[in-house]
Amino acid sequence: MFDSSLPRRTVLRAVTAVGAVAAGSAGCSLEPAAAVASRRLGAEWESHARTYLSWPASRSIWAEDLPAVREEIAGLAKAIADFEPVVLLAGPEHADAARQACGDTVEVVPIPVDDLWARDTVPVFVEEAGKVTGVDFNFNGWGGKQKPHDKDNAVAKSVLAKYGLARTETWITAEGGAFETDGAGTLMVTESSLVNDNRNKGRSRQEIEDELKKVFGVRKVIWFAGVRGEDITDAHVDCLARFAAPGVVLLDKAAPGTPPDSWSRAADQARSVLASTTDADGRPFEVIELTQPDPGKVEGYGEDSVISYANFYVANKSVFMPEFGDTEVDERAQRILREQFPGREVVPVKIPVIASGGGGIHCSTHDQPGQPS
C-alpha cells in the first residue's frame, strides 16, 4: 500500500543511483482499440473546449495541508477560467465547498475523486471522424502505489458519460501525464512509466508502442528511459520533455552545480535520444533547455517538491507556469515560454503545496480539445 504520508513524487533516498534510470532507451459507447486512420491526438496548444481540475478530497493524503492545497487548486482554476471554460470535478459531498472557493467562473461537476491529479485520471481525448472521443487508460493508482484509487479509476468513464463522448478501450494501463505529443504524429513517452510490471505486466515495449499507435493515431513513438521507482509516477514525461511545436522540444535541466542524480541523468539520456532521431515527418529536433532554479533561492518549496518548469500548461491564449522564487531563472523561463508560444499570455503561478505533493500545474490540469473542424 502506498504510504500516503509521503509526497506523491518523493524521491526514495534509499534507492541507489545504480539501476534507478530505466534500461534502454448519460451513457458512453464502448469501442475496441482498432487502428483508425482518422484518429488523431492533438497538441495541447490547439483550441480547448474546457480544462478539467479535481478537488482534493483525502485528508489521509494531504493531512494538515488539505485546506492549503484546496486553496491553490481553487486559485489555479479561477486563473485558467479567465481564458477558457473550467470544470472542477468534486465529490458530491464536497461540491458546495468547492463552488464557494471557486466562485461563479468555474463549473463544479459532482463526480467523485480521490485526489487532485486530473492529468492522470481524466480520459485522454482524441479526434476521430470529426468528433472528440476519449481513451480510458485503466487508472490503477500509479501501479498500485496509492490506495484507495477506486474513485479516480472511475473518473474517465464518468467524464465521458457526463459529456456524451464515446469511450475507447485499451488494454494499456497508464496515466495522461505519461504522454506528450506534437499533434502531428509524434509521441514522447518514458519507458519507466509504461514498460513496467506495475502497469503492463508481461507486455513488451513493442506491444505497447503498437497499441499506442492504434489508440492515438500517432506514427512515431519516441522512448526515453525515465526513472524507475523513485517517484509514484515512475517518471512521467510531462516533467521531463514537452513539445513547443513540431520539431521543438523544451527539456528540463538541473540547475548549475546540482550534484548528478537519477533525474539529471534521465534528462541527459533524453537529450541524447532527441539528438539521434527525428519526428514522424523526418524533422530533426531543436532542443531548448528549461533550467531549474537555484535550490538555494527557491521560496516556500520543500526539498521533495517538483521543481520543473517543464510542467507548464498551455490553455487558450495563455501558458501557465510555476513560479519558484529564483527571480532571474523564473524570468528566463517566462521569456522562453513567451518566445515559444507567441501571442499567448504567460501566467506565473506559485504552487508550493501542489508541488510538495509531487506534481505541478500540468499534473493538476487536463485539456479537452474543441470540436474538430
N, C-alpha and C positions, 0 to 999 in steps of 0.2 A: 504493500500500500504506500502511495506517495505521502511523504511527510509534509502535510500542508503547513507546518510551521516554517518551512523553508521557502524562500522566494522561488518563483516559477522557473527561473533560469540560474539559480545559484550554482556557481562553479563548485564542483566536488573537489575540494583541495586534496583529498586523499588519493584521487586518481592520478597516476603518474603520467608524465607527458608522453612516455613511450606507449604507443598504441592508442593514444587519445584521438589523434587525427585518423579518420577513416581511411582504409586502404583504397588505392585506385582513385583513380580519379572519381376548405372547400375543395375538395379532393384534387389531388395532383396525379397525373398519369405517370405510369412507370414504363420505361423503355430500356432495352438492352443496350450495352455499350458497343454498338456496331460502328464500323468506320463510316462516317457520313461526310461526303465531300464538302457540303456546305457549312459544316460546323466550324466555328472559329472562336478562339479565346482572345478577347480583345485586350488592348493595353489599358492601363489604369488612367492614362491621360485622355482617353476618349470620353465622350459625354456620359454622364451618370444620370440615372433616374432618381437614385437616392443613395445615401450612406446608412449603413447599419452600425449601431453600437449595442452593447449589452450592459445591463445594470448589475454590478457585482452584488451577489446575494449572500455569500457564505461568510459568516463570522469565523468559522473554523479555518478558513483560508487566510483571511485578512486580519483577523483578531482586532486589536485596537485601531488598526489603520483603516477599517471599513468606512467610517464616516469621511475620512480624508480622500480615499480613493474614489468614493462616490462623488465627492465634490469635484475632483479632477475630471471624471467621466462626464459629469454634467457640463462643466466648463468647455470641454472639447466638443461635446455635442452642440452646444449653443454657438460656438465659434464656427463650426462647419455649416451650421444652419444659415449663416449669413450668405452662403454661396450655393447651397443646394438643399433639397429636402433631406431631413434626417429622421430615421426611425430608431427608437431606442427600445430594445427588447427587455422586458422586465416580467418577473413572476407576478401573477395576479395579485398576490399579497403585498407586492412592493410597488405596484403601478402608480398608486396615488402619490406616494412619496417621490417617485421618480418624476412625475408630472410637476409637482411642486418645486423640485430642484431645477428642472429644465425650463419651465415656463412654456409659453404658447408656441414658440417657434419650433419645438421638437415634438414629433408624434410619438407617443408611448404606446407600444403594442403589447398586450398581455400574453407573452409567450414565456414559459418557464425557462430559466437558465441557471447554471451552476456558478459561472464566473463571467468575467468581462471580455474574454478574448474572442470577439466576434470574427476576426480574420480567420480563425481556425474552425469555427463551428457553423457559420452561415454557409450555404452552398456556394460552390464556385460557379459563377454564371458564364454561360457561353451563348453565342448567337447561332441559330440554326434555322434555315429556311424562313428567314425574315422574322423570327421570334426569339425571345430570350428564354432560355431554359436553364436548369441548374443541375450540377453534378453533386451528388451526395457521396462524400468520401468516408463514410462509416466511422465518424469520430469515436475514438476509444480512449480518450484521456491521455493523449500523447504516449501511446504504448502502455496504458495501464498505470501510468505514474500518478495520475490524480484519480482519487475515488472519493465520493461517487462522481460519476460523469453522465448519469443516465438522462438528465435533463438536457445537457449540452449535446448528447448523442442524438436527441430528437429535434434539435433546432433546425437542421436543414429541411427535414420533412415539413415541419410546422411553418417555416417561412414560405416554402413553395406552395403549400396548401393555402396559406393566407392570401397570397397574390395570384393564385390560379396559374402557376407556372409548371410546366412539365418537369419531371424528375428523371435524370439519367442515372442509372445504376452502374456501379463498377465494383469489382472485387478488391480494388486498391483501398487500403486504409491509410489516410493521410489527413493533412490539415491545410487550410488555404495559404498559410504562411510558407508552405513548402514550395510554392510555385511562383515564378516570375517570368512574364512574357513581354515581348515587344509588340504583340498584336499582329505580327507579320509572319508567324510560323515558327518562331524560335522560343524555346522554353528553357529556363535555367532552374536547376534543382541541386540539392545536396544528396549524395549517396547515403550519408549517415542517417537522414530522416526518412528515407524511403526503403532502401535495401537493408531492412532491419527486422529481425525476428519479432520485435515487439509490435510491429505493424503488419508486415507482409511475410510471415514465416514461410520459408521454403521457396520463395519467389526470387528469380534471378533479376539482375539489373535489366537484361534484355527483355524479359517478360514484362516488367514494369514499364519500360520505355515504350514497348509496343502498345500497351494499354493506354498510356498517356496520350499517344498519338491518336488513338481512336476517340477517346472521350473529349479531347481538346481540339482535335483537328490540326495539331501542330505538325511540322515537317522535320524539325530537328530538336533534339534534347541535348543540352549541354550539362554535363555532370561535373560537379565539384565534389571533393572528398568530404568536406564538412568536418564535424567533430562528434564523436560518439560518447554518450554517457555523461557529459559534463553539464548539461542543462536539460530541462524537461522536454524540450523540443527536439533534441539531438541535432541542433544547429540548423534551424530554418534558413533558407536562402535570403529571406527579407531583412535580415540584419547584416548580410554579407555583401550582396551584389544586386543592383537594381538597374533596370533599363531607364534611360532618359529619352531614347529614341532608338529605332532600329540601327544597330551597329555601335551604339554608345552605351557604355556601362559605367555606373557610379559604384565604386568599390570601397568598402570600409577599410581603413588603415589605422593601425595603432598609433598613438601619439609618439613623437620622437622621444627616444630614451626609455621607452617602456620595455621591460625585460620580455624576451620572447616567451610566448606560451602557445597553447594549442590553438587559440583563436587567431593569433597573428600568423602562425604557420598555415592555418587554413586559408587565410586571405592571400598569403604568398602563393599557395598552391592554386587558388582560383585565378590569380593573375597569370600564372604560367599556362593554365588551360586556355584562357582567353587569348593569350599571345600566340597560341599554336593552332587555333581553329578559326572558323568563320561562322557567320549566322546562316540561316536557312537559305538565304539568297546569295551566299558566297561573299558577303562583305566581311573584311577584317574588322576587328573590334578596336574602337578608341576607348581606352580605359582612363577614367578620371577619378582620382582618389579623394575620398571624403575622410580627411584625417580627424581622428578623435581629439577631444580637448585634453589639455594637460590635467591629469588626475588631481594635481595639487590645486588647481583653480576651479574645479567643479564644485558648485554650490548646492547643497541640500540633497545630493545623491549619495547613496551608500556605496561601499566598495563592491557589492554584488549586484548593483544596478546595471541595466543595459545602457551603455553609453555609446550609442552608434547613431550617427546622422543618417545612415542608410535606411533606417526605419521611418522614413518620411511617408506622407500620404498625399497623393495628387487628387484633388477634388476639382469640381468645375471652377475654372478661372482662378485657381488657388493651389498652393502647396503648403502643407502643414509639416513643420519640422520641429524636433525637440530643441530646446534651449537649455544649455548646461551651466552657463555662468562664466566660462572662459571667453571673455568678450571678443578677443581677437579671432579665436577659432570659430566661435558662433557666427561672427560676421562673415568669415571666409566661407563657411558652409552656406549661409544665406546667399552670398554672391554667386557661388557655383550653381545653386538651385535656380536663381533668377536667370542666369545665363542659359541654363539647360531647358528651362521651361518659360520661355519668353511670353510676355503678355499675361502671366499669372502673378497674383499677389502671393508673396512668400510670408507665411504667418508663423512666427516662432511661438512655441507653447512650452511652458515649464510643466513637467510631468514627473516630479520626483517620486511620488508614491507608486504610480503605474510602473515606472522603471524599476523600483525596488522589488516589485512583484515579478520582474523578469521579462518585461515586454516594453512596447513603445507605442507610438501613435499608430503606426501601420498595423501592429498586432491587435489594436483595440478597435479598428475600423474595418468595414468591408463594403466595397462598392458594388452596386447593381447597375449594369450598363443601361443606357437609354434604349428606346426601341430602335432596332436596326432600320436603316433607311432602305 
